[in-house]
């Protein structure tokens, strides 16, 4: 009887192997052969799932994005307004080993996305979803009377998106400046400016 292969589970195993190797060695230094070995496959075993490294890093980026959203859904509970916004941002911020690993995926993804239309479209789609999410929490904060009168929600959304990107870069290239309490104080200081 032929062996039944769960293709979704196999893809996920490859993504997890990729994620760990990229975080450890960097995307350029990680070979498809190493990824295959870490995923328990022969070298050619990756190709039915991913044609090349660019496609694989796109899937890995999507995995990081989904993991962040799942953490946010779990952390949010009954939060609204600025409390919900803070909970979302803290799931993006690289505050622990797992999220620092995620930042190590996101940064090389940006480089590839700049030159690959499919990856760029993926990035735009995911970031647009976060923009909508951030803006909706700011709108709710306004309804709850938590925002100052002069706060421009579009500008505040841009600031928060840029902050999320920036702290990921800092955590990877200047880890001494990215202590979790420092990043949380920075976020809380900005949210206080919105009140």
C-alpha positions in Angstrom: 0.0 0.0 0.0 1.5 3.4 -1.0 2.4 5.8 1.8 -0.1 8.6 2.3 1.5 12.0 2.5 -0.1 14.9 4.2 1.0 17.7 1.9 -0.1 20.6 4.2 1.8 19.1 7.1 4.8 18.6 4.8 4.8 22.2 3.6 4.6 23.4 7.2 7.5 21.1 8.2 9.6 22.7 5.4 8.6 26.2 6.4 9.6 25.5 10.1 12.9 24.1 9.0 13.5 27.2 6.7 12.5 29.5 9.5 15.0 28.1 12.0 17.8 27.9 9.5 17.3 31.5 8.2 17.1 32.8 11.7 20.3 31.0 12.6 22.4 31.5 9.5 20.7 34.1 7.4 18.8 33.6 4.2 21.7 33.9 1.7 23.8 31.4 3.7 21.0 28.8 3.9 21.0 26.4 1.0 18.0 24.4 -0.3 20.0 21.2 0.5 20.3 22.3 4.2 16.6 23.1 4.3 15.7 19.7 2.8 17.9 17.9 5.3 16.4 19.9 8.2 12.9 19.1 7.0 13.8 15.4 6.6 13.6 15.4 2.8 15.9 14.5 -0.1 17.2 17.7 -1.8 14.7 17.3 -4.7 11.9 16.7 -2.2 11.3 20.4 -1.8 10.5 21.1 -5.4 6.9 19.7 -5.4 6.2 22.3 -2.6 8.5 25.2 -3.4 10.1 25.9 -6.8 12.9 28.1 -5.4 14.1 30.0 -2.3 12.1 33.0 -3.1 8.8 31.1 -3.0 10.0 29.4 0.2 10.7 32.7 1.9 7.3 34.0 0.9 5.7 31.0 2.6 7.9 31.5 5.6 6.9 35.2 5.8 3.2 34.2 5.5 3.7 31.8 8.4 5.2 34.5 10.6 2.3 36.8 9.7 -0.2 34.1 10.6 1.6 33.3 13.8 1.5 37.0 14.8 -2.2 37.2 14.0 -2.9 34.0 16.0 -1.0 35.4 19.1 -3.0 38.7 18.8 -6.3 36.8 18.6 -5.4 35.0 21.8 -4.1 38.1 23.6 -6.9 40.4 22.6 -9.7 38.8 24.5 -12.3 41.6 25.2 -9.9 44.5 24.6 -10.9 47.5 22.7 -9.4 50.8 21.5 -5.9 51.6 22.6 -5.7 48.4 24.8 -6.4 46.2 21.8 -4.0 48.3 19.7 -1.3 47.8 22.3 -1.9 44.1 22.4 -1.6 43.9 18.6 1.7 45.9 18.5 3.2 43.8 21.3 2.6 40.7 19.2 4.5 42.2 16.3 7.3 43.7 18.5 10.4 41.3 18.9 10.0 40.9 22.7 11.1 37.3 23.0 13.2 34.7 21.2 10.4 33.5 19.0 9.6 37.0 17.8 13.2 37.9 17.3 13.4 34.8 15.0 10.4 36.1 13.2 12.2 39.5 12.7 15.1 37.5 11.2 12.7 36.2 8.6 11.0 39.5 7.9 14.2 41.5 7.1 15.5 39.3 4.3 12.0 38.9 3.0 11.9 42.7 2.5 15.0 42.5 0.3 13.5 39.8 -1.9 10.1 41.4 -2.0 11.6 44.7 -3.4 12.6 42.8 -6.5 10.0 40.0 -6.8 6.5 41.2 -7.8 4.7 38.2 -6.3 6.5 38.7 -2.9 5.9 42.4 -3.1 2.2 41.8 -3.6 2.2 39.4 -0.6 3.8 42.0 1.5 1.4 44.8 0.4 -1.6 42.5 1.1 -0.5 41.6 4.6 0.6 45.1 5.5 -2.6 46.5 4.2 -4.5 44.1 6.5 -2.5 45.3 9.5 -3.1 49.0 8.5 -6.8 48.3 8.4 -6.6 46.6 11.8 -4.6 49.4 13.4 -6.8 52.1 12.0 -9.9 50.2 13.3 -8.5 50.1 16.8 -7.7 53.8 16.6 -11.2 54.6 15.4 -12.6 52.6 18.3 -10.3 54.4 20.6 -11.7 57.7 19.3 -15.3 56.4 19.9 -14.3 55.5 23.5 -12.9 59.0 24.0 -9.3 57.7 24.3 -7.7 59.8 21.5 -6.9 63.4 21.6 -8.9 65.7 19.4 -6.1 66.5 16.9 -5.0 62.9 16.3 -5.0 62.0 12.6 -5.8 58.3 12.4 -4.1 57.8 9.0 -0.9 59.5 10.3 -0.9 57.5 13.6 -1.4 54.3 11.6 1.6 55.2 9.4 3.7 55.9 12.6 2.7 52.6 14.2 3.4 50.6 11.0 6.9 52.3 10.7 7.5 51.6 14.4 6.7 47.9 14.0 9.2 47.7 11.1 11.8 49.7 12.9 11.8 47.7 16.1 12.3 44.5 14.1 15.4 45.9 12.4 16.8 47.2 15.7 16.2 43.8 17.4 18.3 42.1 14.7 21.1 44.6 14.0 21.3 46.4 17.4 20.0 43.8 19.9 21.5 45.8 22.8 19.1 48.6 22.1 16.1 46.3 21.9 15.5 45.1 25.5 11.8 44.2 25.8 11.1 46.7 28.5 12.7 49.5 26.4 10.5 48.6 23.4 7.4 48.5 25.5 8.2 51.9 27.0 8.6 53.3 23.5 5.2 51.9 22.5 3.5 53.1 25.6 5.1 56.6 25.2 3.8 56.9 21.7 0.3 55.7 22.7 0.3 58.3 25.5 1.0 61.0 22.9 -2.2 59.9 21.2 -4.4 60.5 24.3 
